[in-house]
Amino acid sequence: PQRAQQLIGRFIGILRYSINNTKHNVTVKDDLKYLQDYFVIQSTRFGANFSYEIDIDDACMEFIIPKLLLQPLLENSIKYKAKETGRLRITLEESGRLTLADDGPGVPEEALPKLFDVFYRSDPARKNPAGGSGLGLAIAAKAVQGMGGTIRAFNVPGGGLAIEITLPKEEHGDAEDPDHRG
């Protein structure tokens, strides 16, 4: 019963965060808080066979990113892990380069530029309707581009896929500045 109460509490937090229409852009710190709650729910759903590491300097926690940017990237890493236990590493450098790198199967090189296309899925195994809609990366890309940033995907040497987002310089400013809140 206590575990169920904790999950319900996290689910309510996720719901509140996702339907709050007053902010389109949030701090990295805010999106990571949401992501941690989302991860607990997904760990319960898929079993405790996925982990993530966050390597972000405290000074970067106030950088501004599109709200709900990290969730579809985490979800893809969970869904398409190659091993029984998957892993995701999230880093953010002071330059504004945000990278999410997993240890999954990666994707064919020719598919990399298409990953951000609406409804695109890179291989037949990912065409399973239960596996997703092909919208998560496209939505993330539009949000990043909408704030003036860039996004790209590349295969990690030794296995895995990385999504690299470059945040625009002006989003490295003071998160309390209402002009940065979107």
N, C-alpha and C positions, 0 to 999 in steps of 0.2 A: 504493500500500500504506500509506503513512504517513497519508493522509487517511482511509482505512478504519479504521486503528487509532484515530485520534482520534475518529471517529464511534462506534466500538464503546465506547471509554472514556466518552464522553458518555452513550451509551445505558445503560451499566451504572450510571453515576451517577444517571440518571433512574429506573431500576428500583429501585435501593436507596432513593432518597428516597421514591418512591411507595409502596413496600411496608413502610416503617418504621412499624410500628403504635404506637410508643411516644409519638408526638406527634400530636395532632389540630390544635393551633394552633402556629404557628411565627412567627419574626420575618419582617418584610418582606424583610430581607436574605437570609434562607435561601430564601424562595420565589422571589426574583429570581435567585439563583444557579441554582436548578432551571430557572427560565424561560429563562435564557440558554442552558443546555444544550439544552433543548427547542427553542428557536428555531433553533439550529444544525442540529438534526436536520430540522426542518420546512423550513429553507432548502434543504437538500440534496434533500428530497423534492419540494418545489414549485419549486425554482429560486431563485436569489438575487434575487427580485423583490419582496421585502418587507423593510421595516426598522422599527425601533422606537427611540424616544427615551425615556430615563428621566430625569425631573426630580424627584428626591426628595432633600430635605435629609438629611445624615448623621444628624441627631437623630431623624429619622422612621424610620430603618432598623431600629430596635429595636421599633417598634410590632408588636403581635401581630395576625395574621390567620389565618383558617382555612388549613390546609395545602392546597396545590394550588388555591388560589383563582384565581390569575392565568392558569393554563394554558388553561382553556376559553375565557377571554375573548380571549386571544391567538389561539387556534385559530379562533374565529369571525371575527376580523378578517382572518386569512389567507384563510380559505375564501370570504368574501363580499366581497373587495375589488372595487371597481368599475373600477379602472384596471389597466394592465399591472403597474405598480409600486404597491404599497400601503404605507401608513405607519400606525403606531400610536404614540400619545404616552401615557405613563404618568406621572401626577403624584400626589404625596401631600403634603397640607398639614399643618401642625402641628395644625390643628383636627381631624384624623382623616379628612378627606375625600380619598378615593382615587378618581381618575378615569382611565379608559382611553378614549381618544377616537381613532377611526380616520378614514380619509378614504374609506371605502366608500360604498355607495349609501344608507345609512340604511334606515329601514323606514317604512311608512305610519304616520301618527300614531295611527290607531285600533288598530294592532298593538302599540304600545309597552307598554301595561299587561299584555299577554298573553305577552310575551317570556320571562317567568320561569315560565310554566306548563309542566308536564311534557309532553313530546312536541310542543310547539307550534313551528311554523315559519311565518314570516310571509308567505311568498309561494310560488307554485307552483314556482319555480326551486329553492327550498330543500327541496322534497319529494323530491328525488333521494336514494335510500337511501345512496348513497356520500357524500352531503353532510353526514351526521351524523344523530344520533338525536333531537335535540330535548331532550336531557337536560343538556347542559353548563351553560346559564344557570340552569336549574331547580336543579341541584345547588349552584351557586355561591350562589344566592339563599337556599337552605335553610341553608347553612353560615354565611352572613353573619347571617341572622336568628337562627340558633341561638346566636350569640355576643352577641346584643342590638343588632346594627347594622341599617342599612337599605340597600337597593339600589334603584336606579331606572335607567331608560334614557331617553335623549332624543336627538333628531336635532341634529347640529351645524350651525349656520348655514354655508351654503356647501357642505354635503355631509359625510356621515359619521354615525356613531353613537357616542354616548358612554355608558358605563356608569359611574355614580357610586355609590360605596359610602361610607357614613358609618360609621366604626368607633366603637364605644362608648367613652366617655371612660376607663373603667377599663383598656382595652387599650392606653392610651398610656403605661402605667407601665413599670417595670423588667422587661425581658424575662428577666432571671435569676430573677425571682420565680417559684417553681414553681407558684404558684396561677394564674399566667397561661398556663401551658403546656397546659392542657386535657387 
